Amino acid sequence: MSAAWVRFSNAHGLRHDLEIDPRGMAIKVLGLAAPATERLADEATTQDFLLVTHHSFFVPSPIEFVDFPMALRSGGASLVGFFVKRRLWRGGWALVRSGFVIAESPLTLAYFSQTPYRLGPSIVKLQARPARRADLSTKVRFLLRAVPCNLLMTLGAALGASQRTRDWCARHWDPDGMRHAMAGTLREQKASFDICVQRRTSEAMPVDDPTVPWSQTQSPYQKVATLRIFRQPVAGGEALAGPAAERAAEAMSAVGERLSFSPWHGLKAHEPLGDLVIEGVNDPRRLGARRRRSDGKRDEDQPRSDHGSGSSFRRDLTERSM
């Protein structure tokens, strides 16, 4: 049994939890006991895995990725035009699907690696499958809040009243609903995820084009481990039981903000694969520095040798923890 840090995140900074947004899960397995020759980096003492709420990525290669951040910042027609101009139909659908999730709680979502890893002699993609999924009534309640919230925000942006509509939504619907839901669960009980692998069994499962989904009929996910998140206080949740619990929650939150996650933290036996990983879309020091600068923190452009040296997830998916 190994200990691990788990950090849940969203893709686009601090936003209302009802807003459409891809969600992420980063796992940092601690106590990597292996000689330096078996590690991907000499200073690596952890095995990191980066997962998102859809099994496919939205661009097939680093070349297409170059212009995406500008289109994302421009939003609207520019973002649609990015996919139409390049005929990235699968990629556009993957981006939509990763954001359209029943995001009632981070503990009830399924997460996927999108790009493959080695597993000894095999090549696999990963899935973290929650033991408890949102039931039908929960999904309906979420949609009854999320649909009008997103429609209002979209209309507000079109009319130049984006901040006013955001403020209105924050007053009427809990902007930190996912954090509060997670805090409520972990105050009463543990949560768990089945860690599953999907093996690459044919050439129809490409390594270098993550927009192509791997057939789950041909190669279903198989459980290989269980991730348990035990009862614990969560910072920013409801009132905690005493000063000690509050201090513990704040300490964990502070550590979570400092941690960096990278697929290059780990063993060569679990090496990340694919052009998007290898050719610098997730350049560790560059993206890690950019995230910290955008947060107003000091620019740490060199890898650190703590529990998570190096980088943030490509696409700044771990830009902010929940």
NUFI-350103 format. One record per residue (C-alpha): residue number from 1; residue in one letter; x, y, z. Coordinates in nm, 4 decimals, always signed. Example, Ala and Ser with C-alpha at 12.3 -4.5 7.8 and 13.67 -1.06 7.14 Angstrom:
> 1/A/+1.2300/-0.4500/+0.7800;
> 2/S/+1.3670/-0.1060/+0.7140;
***
This chain:
> 1/M/+0.0000/+0.0000/+0.0000;
> 2/S/+0.1325/+0.3449/-0.0936;
> 3/A/+0.0381/+0.6949/+0.0160;
> 4/A/-0.0509/+0.9600/-0.2404;
> 5/W/-0.1506/+1.3204/-0.2834;
> 6/V/-0.4617/+1.3785/-0.4957;
> 7/R/-0.5510/+1.7191/-0.6363;
> 8/F/-0.8728/+1.8001/-0.8200;
> 9/S/-0.8789/+2.0958/-1.0568;
> 10/N/-1.0546/+2.2789/-1.3354;
> 11/A/-0.9026/+2.3985/-1.6607;
> 12/H/-0.9571/+2.7736/-1.6670;
> 13/G/-0.8736/+2.9264/-1.3305;
> 14/L/-1.1163/+3.0442/-1.0645;
> 15/R/-1.4693/+3.0151/-1.2042;
> 16/H/-1.8203/+2.9402/-1.0866;
> 17/D/-1.8442/+2.5659/-1.0331;
> 18/L/-2.1541/+2.5464/-1.2531;
> 19/E/-1.9668/+2.6832/-1.5555;
> 20/I/-1.8847/+2.4378/-1.8314;
> 21/D/-1.5202/+2.3460/-1.7830;
> 22/P/-1.2999/+2.0371/-1.8133;
> 23/R/-1.2130/+1.8890/-1.4734;
> 24/G/-0.8879/+1.7278/-1.3768;
> 25/M/-0.7477/+1.4821/-1.1260;
> 26/A/-0.3755/+1.4587/-1.0516;
> 27/I/-0.2330/+1.1700/-0.8491;
> 28/K/+0.1123/+1.1807/-0.6933;
> 29/V/+0.2175/+0.8432/-0.5511;
> 30/L/+0.4808/+0.8997/-0.2827;
> 31/G/+0.7872/+0.7062/-0.1748;
> 32/L/+0.9213/+0.6019/-0.5140;
> 33/A/+1.1822/+0.3417/-0.4199;
> 34/A/+1.3905/+0.2855/-0.7313;
> 35/P/+1.7505/+0.3469/-0.8377;
> 36/A/+1.8191/+0.6577/-1.0428;
> 37/T/+1.8737/+0.4483/-1.3566;
> 38/E/+1.5075/+0.3401/-1.3452;
> 39/R/+1.3652/+0.6909/-1.3014;
> 40/L/+1.2634/+0.9361/-1.5718;
> 41/A/+1.4385/+1.2163/-1.3806;
> 42/D/+1.7153/+1.1880/-1.1231;
> 43/E/+1.5300/+1.3989/-0.8669;
> 44/A/+1.1960/+1.2232/-0.9109;
> 45/T/+1.0743/+1.0592/-0.5903;
> 46/T/+0.7093/+1.0263/-0.6949;
> 47/Q/+0.4997/+0.8677/-0.9684;
> 48/D/+0.2539/+1.1186/-1.1135;
> 49/F/-0.0555/+1.0522/-1.3229;
> 50/L/-0.2617/+1.3301/-1.4904;
> 51/L/-0.6257/+1.2629/-1.5730;
> 52/V/-0.9133/+1.4616/-1.7296;
> 53/T/-1.2909/+1.4186/-1.7619;
> 54/H/-1.2812/+1.2834/-2.1176;
> 55/H/-1.0796/+1.0073/-2.2770;
> 56/S/-0.9661/+1.2088/-2.5843;
> 57/F/-0.7619/+1.5256/-2.6276;
> 58/F/-0.8705/+1.8130/-2.8530;
> 59/V/-0.5693/+1.8437/-3.0874;
> 60/P/-0.3768/+1.5596/-3.2526;
> 61/S/-0.0254/+1.7061/-3.2397;
> 62/P/+0.1901/+1.9908/-3.1055;
> 63/I/+0.1616/+2.1750/-3.4383;
> 64/E/-0.2129/+2.2293/-3.3974;
> 65/F/-0.1701/+2.3173/-3.0323;
> 66/V/+0.0468/+2.6243/-3.1020;
> 67/D/-0.2449/+2.8509/-3.2033;
> 68/F/-0.4964/+2.7140/-2.9544;
> 69/P/-0.4186/+2.9376/-2.6513;
> 70/M/-0.4816/+3.2529/-2.8577;
> 71/A/-0.8118/+3.1162/-2.9896;
> 72/L/-0.9134/+3.0193/-2.6370;
> 73/R/-0.8407/+3.3666/-2.5027;
> 74/S/-1.0399/+3.5252/-2.7867;
> 75/G/-1.3277/+3.2837/-2.7237;
> 76/G/-1.6531/+3.2509/-2.9167;
> 77/A/-1.6139/+3.2575/-3.2936;
> 78/S/-1.2325/+3.2375/-3.2746;
> 79/L/-1.2480/+2.9151/-3.0790;
> 80/V/-1.5024/+2.7620/-3.3150;
> 81/G/-1.2990/+2.8825/-3.6132;
> 82/F/-0.9867/+2.7160/-3.4746;
> 83/F/-1.1466/+2.3721/-3.5072;
> 84/V/-1.3396/+2.4393/-3.8299;
> 85/K/-1.0399/+2.5809/-4.0171;
> 86/R/-0.8295/+2.2758/-3.9296;
> 87/R/-1.1178/+2.0300/-3.9659;
> 88/L/-1.0516/+1.8999/-3.6172;
> 89/W/-1.4005/+1.7611/-3.5735;
> 90/R/-1.2997/+1.4917/-3.3251;
> 91/G/-1.0941/+1.7421/-3.1301;
> 92/G/-1.3754/+1.9946/-3.1079;
> 93/W/-1.6129/+1.7272/-2.9853;
> 94/A/-1.3537/+1.6095/-2.7295;
> 95/L/-1.3216/+1.9635/-2.5916;
> 96/V/-1.6997/+1.9949/-2.5614;
> 97/R/-1.7368/+1.6526/-2.3977;
> 98/S/-1.4619/+1.7148/-2.1430;
> 99/G/-1.6476/+2.0235/-2.0190;
> 100/F/-2.0046/+1.8918/-2.0349;
> 101/V/-1.9981/+1.6711/-1.7267;
> 102/I/-2.2328/+1.6367/-1.4308;
> 103/A/-1.9913/+1.8221/-1.2053;
> 104/E/-2.1828/+1.7945/-0.8778;
> 105/S/-1.8734/+1.6702/-0.6922;
> 106/P/-1.5148/+1.5857/-0.7957;
> 107/L/-1.5615/+1.2542/-0.6145;
> 108/T/-1.8333/+1.1295/-0.8532;
> 109/L/-1.6610/+1.1983/-1.1864;
> 110/A/-1.4593/+0.9578/-1.4008;
> 111/Y/-1.1173/+1.0768/-1.5183;
> 112/F/-0.8959/+0.9591/-1.8075;
> 113/S/-0.5305/+0.9970/-1.9049;
> 114/Q/-0.5992/+1.0987/-2.2720;
> 115/T/-0.2376/+1.0179/-2.3669;
> 116/P/-0.0849/+0.6726/-2.3044;
> 117/Y/+0.1753/+0.5473/-2.0584;
> 118/R/+0.3998/+0.2449/-2.0568;
> 119/L/+0.3071/-0.0357/-1.8235;
> 120/G/+0.6116/-0.2546/-1.8417;
> 121/P/+0.5972/-0.4117/-2.1902;
> 122/S/+0.2420/-0.2847/-2.2529;
> 123/I/+0.1082/+0.0544/-2.3605;
> 124/V/-0.1997/+0.1662/-2.1707;
> 125/K/-0.4357/+0.4528/-2.1003;
> 126/L/-0.5650/+0.5068/-1.7497;
> 127/Q/-0.9039/+0.5653/-1.5949;
> 128/A/-0.9998/+0.6618/-1.2394;
> 129/R/-1.3551/+0.5333/-1.1973;
> 130/P/-1.5466/+0.6545/-0.8912;
> 131/A/-1.7069/+0.3992/-0.6642;
> 132/R/-2.0043/+0.6328/-0.6217;
> 133/R/-2.1615/+0.8016/-0.9248;
> 134/A/-2.4193/+1.0772/-0.9225;
> 135/D/-2.7718/+0.9319/-0.9224;
> 136/L/-3.0520/+1.0491/-1.1528;
> 137/S/-3.2024/+1.2981/-0.9080;
> 138/T/-2.8614/+1.4539/-0.8470;
> 139/K/-2.8028/+1.4886/-1.2210;
> 140/V/-3.1404/+1.6555/-1.2690;
> 141/R/-3.0785/+1.9011/-0.9837;
> 142/F/-2.7388/+1.9857/-1.1277;
> 143/L/-2.8766/+2.0462/-1.4784;
> 144/L/-3.1565/+2.2664/-1.3452;
> 145/R/-2.8865/+2.4946/-1.2045;
> 146/A/-2.6088/+2.4556/-1.4613;
> 147/V/-2.8156/+2.5153/-1.7762;
> 148/P/-2.9622/+2.8562/-1.6778;
> 149/C/-2.6322/+2.9611/-1.5191;
> 150/N/-2.4350/+2.8982/-1.8398;
> 151/L/-2.7036/+3.0520/-2.0603;
> 152/L/-2.7021/+3.3686/-1.8492;
> 153/M/-2.3233/+3.3917/-1.8546;
> 154/T/-2.3130/+3.3424/-2.2304;
> 155/L/-2.5808/+3.6084/-2.2807;
> 156/G/-2.4005/+3.8440/-2.0416;
> 157/A/-2.0752/+3.8043/-2.2310;
> 158/A/-2.2520/+3.8780/-2.5618;
> 159/L/-2.4080/+4.1941/-2.4163;
> 160/G/-2.0892/+4.3163/-2.2518;
> 161/A/-2.2241/+4.2500/-1.9029;
> 162/S/-2.0155/+3.9461/-1.8199;
> 163/Q/-1.9189/+4.0503/-1.4682;
> 164/R/-2.2738/+4.1471/-1.3734;
> 165/T/-2.4134/+3.8108/-1.4795;
> 166/R/-2.1314/+3.6283/-1.3013;
> 167/D/-2.2058/+3.8194/-0.9821;
> 168/W/-2.5774/+3.7429/-1.0155;
> 169/C/-2.5094/+3.3719/-1.0622;
> 170/A/-2.2732/+3.3700/-0.7630;
> 171/R/-2.5458/+3.5220/-0.5435;
> 172/H/-2.8103/+3.2704/-0.6488;
> 173/W/-2.6050/+2.9516/-0.6937;
> 174/D/-2.3118/+2.8423/-0.4778;
> 175/P/-1.9962/+2.9250/-0.6785;
> 176/D/-1.7960/+2.6700/-0.4753;
> 177/G/-2.0534/+2.3943/-0.4882;
> 178/M/-1.8086/+2.1220/-0.5890;
> 179/R/-1.5730/+2.1987/-0.3021;
> 180/H/-1.8629/+2.2036/-0.0558;
> 181/A/-1.9997/+1.8747/-0.1918;
> 182/M/-1.6588/+1.7113/-0.1592;
> 183/A/-1.6145/+1.8514/+0.1917;
> 184/G/-1.9554/+1.7189/+0.2942;
> 185/T/-1.8733/+1.3701/+0.1684;
> 186/L/-1.5274/+1.3486/+0.3242;
> 187/R/-1.6551/+1.4795/+0.6559;
> 188/E/-1.8830/+1.1743/+0.6841;
> 189/Q/-1.7156/+0.8963/+0.4871;
> 190/K/-1.4253/+0.7949/+0.2682;
> 191/A/-1.4316/+0.8065/-0.1116;
> 192/S/-1.2664/+0.5673/-0.3523;
> 193/F/-1.1778/+0.5248/-0.7179;
> 194/D/-1.0996/+0.2118/-0.9160;
> 195/I/-0.7746/+0.2671/-1.1068;
> 196/C/-0.8142/+0.0928/-1.4423;
> 197/V/-0.5960/+0.0399/-1.7480;
> 198/Q/-0.6935/+0.0055/-2.1122;
> 199/R/-0.4289/-0.1891/-2.3035;
> 200/R/-0.3312/-0.1003/-2.6593;
> 201/T/-0.4104/-0.4109/-2.8604;
> 202/S/-0.3944/-0.2940/-3.2233;
> 203/E/-0.2650/-0.0277/-3.4616;
> 204/A/-0.6159/+0.1205/-3.4617;
> 205/M/-0.5258/+0.2568/-3.1173;
> 206/P/-0.2765/+0.5324/-3.2077;
> 207/V/-0.0117/+0.6513/-2.9643;
> 208/D/+0.0579/+0.9865/-3.1354;
> 209/D/-0.2986/+1.1083/-3.2038;
> 210/P/-0.4866/+1.1495/-2.8743;
> 211/T/-0.8027/+1.2750/-3.0507;
> 212/V/-0.8720/+0.9155/-3.1608;
> 213/P/-1.0510/+0.7240/-2.8836;
> 214/W/-0.9369/+0.3712/-2.8128;
> 215/S/-1.2170/+0.1186/-2.8572;
> 216/Q/-1.3514/+0.0061/-2.5219;
> 217/T/-1.5216/-0.2834/-2.6971;
> 218/Q/-1.1935/-0.4105/-2.8348;
> 219/S/-1.0027/-0.3333/-2.5156;
> 220/P/-1.2167/-0.2663/-2.2059;
> 221/Y/-1.0759/-0.0979/-1.8975;
> 222/Q/-0.9490/-0.3442/-1.6379;
> 223/K/-0.9148/-0.2624/-1.2681;
> 224/V/-0.5596/-0.2842/-1.1338;
> 225/A/-0.5745/-0.0847/-0.8081;
> 226/T/-0.7970/+0.1089/-0.5686;
> 227/L/-0.7428/+0.4695/-0.4646;
> 228/R/-0.8985/+0.5492/-0.1260;
> 229/I/-0.9461/+0.9044/+0.0012;
> 230/F/-1.0095/+0.8803/+0.3732;
> 231/R/-1.2293/+1.1029/+0.5867;
> 232/Q/-1.0642/+1.4399/+0.6360;
> 233/P/-1.1349/+1.8105/+0.6779;
> 234/V/-1.1433/+2.0192/+0.3591;
> 235/A/-1.0507/+2.3884/+0.3579;
> 236/G/-1.3316/+2.6116/+0.2399;
> 237/G/-1.6008/+2.3607/+0.3271;
> 238/E/-1.8603/+2.3977/+0.5982;
> 239/A/-1.7594/+2.4895/+0.9536;
> 240/L/-1.4980/+2.2406/+1.0753;
> 241/A/-1.4976/+2.0628/+1.4088;
> 242/G/-1.2541/+2.2767/+1.6050;
> 243/P/-0.9282/+2.4685/+1.5526;
> 244/A/-0.7200/+2.1527/+1.5001;
> 245/A/-0.9335/+2.0443/+1.2034;
> 246/E/-0.9201/+2.3954/+1.0575;
> 247/R/-0.5401/+2.4055/+1.0839;
> 248/A/-0.5087/+2.0609/+0.9244;
> 249/A/-0.7368/+2.1591/+0.6364;
> 250/E/-0.5490/+2.4841/+0.5724;
> 251/A/-0.2138/+2.3030/+0.5844;
> 252/M/-0.3267/+2.0447/+0.3285;
> 253/S/-0.4651/+2.3180/+0.1045;
> 254/A/-0.1359/+2.5084/+0.1198;
> 255/V/+0.0617/+2.1968/+0.0274;
> 256/G/-0.1783/+2.1262/-0.2584;
> 257/E/-0.1220/+2.4743/-0.4033;
> 258/R/+0.2560/+2.4279/-0.3928;
> 259/L/+0.2639/+2.0815/-0.5443;
> 260/S/+0.3469/+2.0444/-0.9113;
> 261/F/+0.2495/+1.7440/-1.1207;
> 262/S/+0.4131/+1.6105/-1.4360;
> 263/P/+0.3898/+1.2839/-1.6310;
> 264/W/+0.7711/+1.2946/-1.6277;
> 265/H/+0.7803/+1.2368/-1.2528;
> 266/G/+0.8120/+0.8618/-1.2209;
> 267/L/+0.9643/+0.5420/-1.3450;
> 268/K/+1.0803/+0.4585/-1.6951;
> 269/A/+0.8475/+0.1576/-1.6719;
> 270/H/+0.5573/+0.4097/-1.6640;
> 271/E/+0.6952/+0.6554/-1.9187;
> 272/P/+0.4387/+0.8887/-2.0821;
> 273/L/+0.4121/+0.8420/-2.4583;
> 274/G/+0.3015/+1.0391/-2.7628;
> 275/D/+0.4140/+1.3478/-2.9529;
> 276/L/+0.2109/+1.5821/-2.7318;
> 277/V/+0.4101/+1.4714/-2.4295;
> 278/I/+0.7500/+1.4260/-2.5902;
> 279/E/+0.7697/+1.7392/-2.8083;
> 280/G/+0.7061/+1.9980/-2.5424;
> 281/V/+0.3347/+2.0797/-2.5238;
> 282/N/+0.3751/+2.0135/-2.1528;
> 283/D/+0.7251/+2.1575/-2.1154;
> 284/P/+0.7678/+2.1245/-1.7377;
> 285/R/+0.9540/+2.4414/-1.6460;
> 286/R/+0.7819/+2.6693/-1.8999;
> 287/L/+0.4234/+2.5844/-1.8032;
> 288/G/+0.5024/+2.5654/-1.4330;
> 289/A/+0.6538/+2.9145/-1.4415;
> 290/R/+0.3626/+3.0518/-1.6456;
> 291/R/+0.1094/+2.9160/-1.3956;
> 292/R/+0.2885/+3.0670/-1.1000;
> 293/R/+0.3242/+3.4042/-1.2731;
> 294/S/-0.0475/+3.4089/-1.3577;
> 295/D/-0.1197/+3.3447/-0.9891;
> 296/G/+0.0901/+3.6446/-0.8884;
> 297/K/+0.3471/+3.4212/-0.7207;
> 298/R/+0.7225/+3.4280/-0.7627;
> 299/D/+0.8610/+3.2768/-1.0773;
> 300/E/+1.0088/+2.9382/-0.9879;
> 301/D/+1.1514/+2.8292/-1.3189;
> 302/Q/+1.3656/+2.5448/-1.1873;
> 303/P/+1.2522/+2.2005/-1.0770;
> 304/R/+1.2080/+2.1556/-0.7045;
> 305/S/+1.3100/+1.8408/-0.5195;
> 306/D/+1.0111/+1.8278/-0.2845;
> 307/H/+0.7166/+1.5880/-0.3216;
> 308/G/+0.6564/+1.7273/-0.6692;
> 309/S/+0.9470/+1.8693/-0.8622;
> 310/G/+0.9009/+2.0356/-1.1941;
> 311/S/+0.5864/+2.1253/-1.3719;
> 312/S/+0.2178/+2.1680/-1.4150;
> 313/F/-0.0014/+1.9584/-1.6397;
> 314/R/+0.0008/+2.0523/-2.0074;
> 315/R/-0.2727/+2.2998/-2.0932;
> 316/D/-0.2386/+2.4288/-1.7345;
> 317/L/-0.5126/+2.1873/-1.6360;
> 318/T/-0.3885/+2.2049/-1.2790;
> 319/E/-0.3876/+2.5832/-1.2879;
> 320/R/-0.5971/+2.6005/-0.9762;
> 321/S/-0.6985/+2.3316/-0.7334;
> 322/M/-1.0586/+2.3369/-0.6168;
***
